[in-house]
Amino acid sequence: MESLSVDCLAKCLEGHLSFKLIDTLRGNDINGVRFMSLTAPVLKAFDFNLADILDILGLIAEINAGSKDITASISNLNSSTSKTCVRSSSLTQVDTESMQTQRCEKNLNHSSNAANSEFDSNGSSSEECDPDMIAADAILRSFIKASHLEKLSDYELLNSQKACLNWKRLKDAGLPHASKPNLAFPNSAFIPVDKENSPPKKKSKPQESKRKSRRQLIKVSESDQNRGNLSSSGGASSSTGKRSQLIKPTKDKTDDVSDDEDANNSIQEAISPDNMYKLPDMDHFLTSEELSKIQPELPSFDVEDILLNNDYGKEYVPYLKDGFLVIDKVRKRLFRILVRHLCFKYVDHPTKVTTPMREGLAKSLLVKFPQYQKVVVVPHQSAWSHIVAHFKNIFKRILDKLPLAERPRKGKVEKKKKTTTPRCEIDVETLRCLNNSDANREEIIDGMKKTFHLRTADRKNGASITELIEKYPHLKHYYGEVLTLEFNLMHPKALDMVRVFTPLIQKVLDKIPSVKDIKPKCGLDEMKVFIHLCSKLPHCIDQDANPRPVEEEIIETLQAGKNQIEEFIDTKRSRSRSGVQPYLIAIQGNCSKTIMKYFLVLDSHPMELGNIPFLRAADWLFKAYNVFNVHYPLSWRNFFRFLQTCLYGVYLGTEDDVIPTGQNLYAKLLSL
């Protein structure tokens, strides 16, 4: 039992534990030794529920008592090395067979070193000697050259075999599947198709020249132009120019529901295990029956049928029904299929689509695939409001392609704001003159609480950072304590970002190797994760904004020295073409890169934070943006919105709902 590897243990546990629990154990890298040493406190520490803990401990007890042998289902490695470990088909060569025999012998030796005498004849069977994996390997070698497979590691080869196995199971079950497995290999690695045995292709008219094909695209009727604008077929290639892309005629505006080019090729590229993932169990998720009972007056749609009737969408229906989520690129395309069905098949014209129709389509999507519910619960929002936000963006792009005469136009009426003069029993001038000593600490904090409504009115009237600090200088005293108090008064239900984000940062560092290649100037691992996550979110489209996160917008690194901070602050403000938002200054030692202390710069006022972790300093930086009512830095705008909604749980209004990409990014972090 102790000789079982992670994959062999998972194979042995089939039929004894649920598949979901087996996947969880596999994801935590549990092998035979670790499985037999599991205890209730360890399982509770990893958030296993009570039923799973009882199942695991009960199985371990039966194995120790000898009443159950989970290794009985494993085939005999010693007797099958020369028979079942032959992974090549009739098309493979002798060198391929010898390479496979070496792999099986390697796994046999590895498993037999720690096995006891009883387990010698029925040792742990690796996935390479499994009959299903043998068939998958034969499929793999029918598409990929043997010379390329020899260069792969065991991990890469196993993933390719699993992709072939999934494709084979779909094909054998009669489910929608691609013409060949989706394999992430270059074109040179694929075995060329025999032209004599390949099915005949339809003859296409040869293109005489690029200029002639362009003329054919331009000579279309006005109705065809309108259909070309509404179509999402992607237009012509880059060589035909922008004009030909806009007016390319199509057979019918409802024939193609994809916005991407080369749809057939995209299908082959998209189906991959790396493009799909599953969320852990979410306590706040509703079942399909519970979702269907919410707002029953909304129209319903057969989302599964819509996707099955599309060449691209039908490839993902089996995975969606199994509870998988897909990456953003695939998700956006599937959503476009649904919205275009609503605009061009459910109604006659996109302008006839109503808000209840969009909400009904979003609700139907959640009822059919409940895994697309919100990871972050937003108060006073429907369960499918984030899906409606996705649909709204797609619908807007469809309307933008309509002729000007057909586009709807709606004007906005500005509402007059009522202004009132707040009153307070505390003398602000007396509070401002109090010395920030330990003796006056309680009096200052009590006075700041009682004058909170005055600062709220000042923020609504557009008071600047300098004006607020000059009127209430204690906002930058007591090492951020007053600043945190002000933020908690503004958002009493806000979460502690540091406690929520700390375990997620460690997961990103451990499971995403590319993050370690990021080299920020401050050298902090947390900053590497910040830059990585920010790059996964949409950047600001402002002309002055940098498409990549600018580290200097939130943190500057200086060497320890006298009067250096004030000079640096003045120099940075003088060189900036626009306003400088609050940022951090990290003071490093002269002989090492260890950060000694942090400062929070508010306009020209440095606020000392002391020797604290970077994540806490970033927490106070975020709170400063909210307390002083200033914009987030341009290149970090969506990142701080992600922190605001997903990690702080702060929602300033309907427009500050969780951004769709932030919702998906948070879901991926939870799935790590």
Phi, psi and omega in degrees: 000322183290344182273357183289134174279181182298311182290324179292321177297318179299322179293321181289328184282350179298130184093344178255326177233164179291154180297324179296319179291323177297317178298323178295317178295320178296319180295333178269012175060048180267116175260191183296318181295314181292326181295316182289342180262006180291140177231168181298316178299322179294317180293323177294324180296332179261021172063033171283140180283172187296319181297317179294321180298316179295321179296315182293311182295324177296320179294319179298319180297320179293324178293316180295326180282347179084007181277348181217136178238103183282350180272004183290336182279355182275139179285158182286117182287320185297323183272346185251004183296319183274349184250297187277344180275009176275103188269355185270149175271188180293345182271346185277164185259177184293323181295329177293320180294320180293323178296319179294321179297322177296319179297316181293320179296323178297314179292326179295315179295322181295321183280332185276346181296321184257005184276152177273180185293329181288333186262004184293320184277336179237064184286178181292130182263125177280167182291341181289331181264006177285139181303320179296320180289330176296316177295321178295323179293324177296320177295319180299317183284347174280347179248329187247141180294143180295327180296329178281326180292332180295335182275352184278150172282168179299324180292316180293321179294321180295319178296321179294320178295321178295322177298319177293323180294318177298319178296320180294320180294320176297318181293317181292329181277356181075017179275163178300133182209163179282170180288340177206161180297151177274108184239129183275071179233154175292163183298331181291342181277342183280145176285127181297143181284136178291116184295331181289324182268348182285150180293148181294141179263153178291135180284133178249149180292129180293144177276123181291317180195162178296323182294320181291320179294329178291319178298322179296327179287325184285327183277081177227162180282170181293323179294323178293326178297317180297318178294324177294325178291324182280337184290152179248026183285354171097346177083189183277180180286173184295336182288340181273353176087169182291326184296317180292331178293324184284332187242021179294125181284152176232165180296313180202149184291348180253003183290321185240131181248018181252146177260001184256156176275162176051060186299319183296319178293325181294328179297316181294325182282332189279323183290104182201145176301332180289343181270000183226151179204165180238147176274152170291172180297126179252122185294329185273359180289139177264155176280168180298322179294320179292322179293322182293338180277348179277129180046066182293348181285347180289146177293150180249153181226148175272086185297320180297319180293323178298316181288323180293334179277004178243136183299326180277315185293327184293338179293335186257352182301315179300322181288321178295323179290337177274003177093012180279150168254150181248161181292168188300320183300315180287319181299316180299322181289322177295321178295323178296325177299316181292316183292321180291328173297319179295321186281327190244347180241323180285324176234171183279332186213146181302329181291346179273356179286129181256167178298317176300329178294316179296319179292323178295323177293319178295318178296317179299325178296317180290323179298321181282320182233083186295346182292349180269018175289169182292132172285326178252123181280121179256125181295146176062028177233147179289164182293341182244020181296326179291327176291320177299323178296320175300310182298325181297320179294317178295317180297322179296319179294325177295318179293327180294338179273354178287155172302152184303324183291339183261353182281138177285143179234127179229132178267154179252138179256122180281135179266141179282136180266135178273132181247135178230152180262111182287154178238156182209142180276349180270135176281112184296322181295320178295320178295322181293327184277353179293137179286136182279065179255170179295330180292327182263006187299309182296321180294321180293315181295320177295321178292324178292326177294318184286339179259014182298319182294334177291318179290328176298318177294322178296321179294321178294330179276003174085030178294140181279174179297316182296320179295319179292320181290321178293327180278325179230076185295342182288353176297336181252019180254169176059039172052047175085000182292317180291324178297317177294322177299317179297318180295319179293329175290326178287321184227082185294340182261011182293146179272165176273105184300324184297317181291326181283323190274334185302310179293329179291323179298317180295324177295318179297317180294325183278326190251354177238095186298331184295340180295326182290343178281345178289134184236085176288158182294328181283343177075015184270139177295324179297324179291328175298317179292321178302312182294320180296313181293322179296323179291341178276352180257155178298138178269163181292139183267010177297145183297326182275356184273144176275132181293345178248153180296131180264115184299323184292346179287340181238339180209136174241145181246126181231153173275151182297135180185163183278137175057021182279327184294312181298319179295320180294319180298315180295321181293318181294321179292323181289329181274344182284136179280339179229184180295147179260120179283161177306142181211170181258150171238122178259124181263117179260155176291159181288332184256348181216168179266012178291131182280124183273320180198166178241151171234142173254118185265120178244103191057246178254016185250107176283133181242116184285131179253342179089190180272090183233163175297153182298323183295325176289323176296320176294328176297316179289330175296315178298318180295327177295322177301321182280319182295320182265005171056052179242162180286154172289155176303146188302309185286348180246012188300308182289334177293316179288332172293324175297315177296318184299314187271318186273325186253329176267334184070034181255125181234115185274347181169184182295328180286344181259027171297164182301123179296144186305316181293327176293322176299315181291322179296319179293323177296321179292323178296319179291333181278352181293000000 
